[in-house]
Amino acid sequence: MFAKDLLFETRIRSTAEALGIVLRSARDSRTVLGLLANSGVAGLIVDLDCGEDAVAVVEAARREKAALRIVAFGPHVQAALLERAGAAGADDVMPRSRFTQQLPEILRAMVSTTR
C-alpha cells in the first residue's frame, strides 16, 4: 500500500488484519518499488492523495510486475487524477468513498488472485 494519510492507512491495515491478510505499507515511491522487487506481492493499493508520485508508482509497478493487481483511489473531485491513474495502468480506479465501502472485497480479491 502506498499512502501518506496515517489515519486512513490504519483503517486499511485494521481491515486487512481482521481478514487475516498481511499488508505492507510505504510512504515513498522508492520503498514501494523495493517491496515489489523483493517480495511476493499480491496487489498494490495506491492512495492518489500522494499526488504525482502516486501516478508514477502505478506506472512503475505496472512495468515491474505486469500481472500485479493495482487499485488506485482518491478524491472524487480529482477526476483528472483518477483518469491518469487508470491510463498509467491501475486495474481499478475509484473514488475514496467507493474504495472504503468495498475495502474488504478489494482486499479479498487481491489475495485470491495469488492462490
C-alpha positions in Angstrom: 0.0 0.0 0.0 1.2 3.5 -0.9 -0.4 6.0 1.3 0.6 9.1 3.3 -2.5 9.5 5.4 -1.8 7.7 8.7 -5.4 7.6 9.8 -6.6 6.1 6.5 -3.7 3.7 6.4 -4.6 2.5 9.9 -8.2 1.9 8.7 -7.0 -0.2 5.7 -4.5 -2.1 7.8 -7.1 -3.0 10.5 -9.5 -4.2 7.9 -6.7 -6.4 6.4 -5.7 -7.7 9.8 -9.3 -8.6 10.5 -9.4 -10.6 7.3 -6.0 -12.3 8.1 -4.2 -10.5 5.3 -0.7 -9.3 5.6 -0.4 -5.7 4.5 2.9 -3.8 3.9 2.9 -0.1 3.5 5.2 2.6 2.2 5.1 6.4 2.3 7.5 6.9 -0.6 7.8 5.6 -4.1 11.3 4.1 -3.6 10.0 1.9 -0.8 7.0 0.7 -2.8 9.2 -0.3 -5.7 11.6 -2.1 -3.3 8.7 -4.1 -1.8 7.6 -5.1 -5.3 11.1 -6.2 -6.3 11.8 -8.2 -3.2 8.6 -10.0 -2.3 5.7 -11.9 -3.5 3.2 -9.1 -3.5 -0.4 -10.0 -4.4 -1.5 -6.4 -5.2 -0.9 -2.8 -4.7 -3.2 -0.2 -3.2 -2.3 3.4 -4.2 -3.8 6.5 -2.5 -3.9 9.2 -5.2 -3.7 11.8 -2.5 0.1 11.1 -2.7 0.0 13.3 -5.8 2.1 12.8 -8.9 4.2 10.3 -7.0 1.1 8.1 -6.9 0.7 8.0 -10.7 4.4 7.4 -11.1 4.2 4.5 -8.7 1.3 3.0 -10.7 3.3 3.3 -13.9 6.5 1.8 -12.4 4.6 -1.0 -10.7 2.9 -1.9 -13.9 6.3 -2.1 -15.7 7.9 -4.1 -12.8 5.1 -6.7 -12.5 2.7 -6.8 -15.4 0.3 -9.2 -13.7 0.1 -7.2 -10.4 -3.4 -6.1 -9.4 -3.3 -2.4 -8.8 -6.2 -0.5 -7.1 -6.0 3.3 -7.0 -8.4 5.6 -5.1 -8.7 9.3 -4.5 -11.0 12.2 -4.0 -13.9 12.1 -6.4 -13.4 15.8 -7.2 -10.0 15.0 -8.8 -11.4 13.2 -11.8 -8.3 14.0 -13.9 -6.0 12.4 -11.4 -8.3 9.3 -11.3 -8.2 9.1 -15.0 -4.4 9.4 -15.2 -4.1 6.5 -12.7 -6.1 4.4 -15.0 -4.1 5.4 -18.0 -0.9 4.6 -16.0 -2.0 1.0 -15.5 -4.2 0.7 -12.5 -6.7 -2.1 -12.9 -9.3 -0.4 -10.7 -9.6 3.3 -10.1 -12.3 4.6 -7.8 -13.3 7.5 -5.5 -12.3 7.2 -1.9 -15.9 6.6 -0.8 -16.4 3.6 -3.0 -13.0 2.2 -2.0 -13.9 2.5 1.6 -17.3 0.8 1.1 -15.7 -2.1 -0.9 -12.4 -2.4 1.1 -13.0 -5.9 2.4 -14.0 -7.2 -1.0 -11.0 -5.5 -2.7 -8.5 -7.0 -0.2 -10.0 -10.5 -0.5 -9.9 -10.2 -4.3 -6.2 -9.2 -4.2 -5.3 -12.2 -2.1 -7.5 -14.7 -4.0 -5.7 -13.9 -7.3 -2.5 -15.3 -6.0 -3.8 -18.5 -4.5 
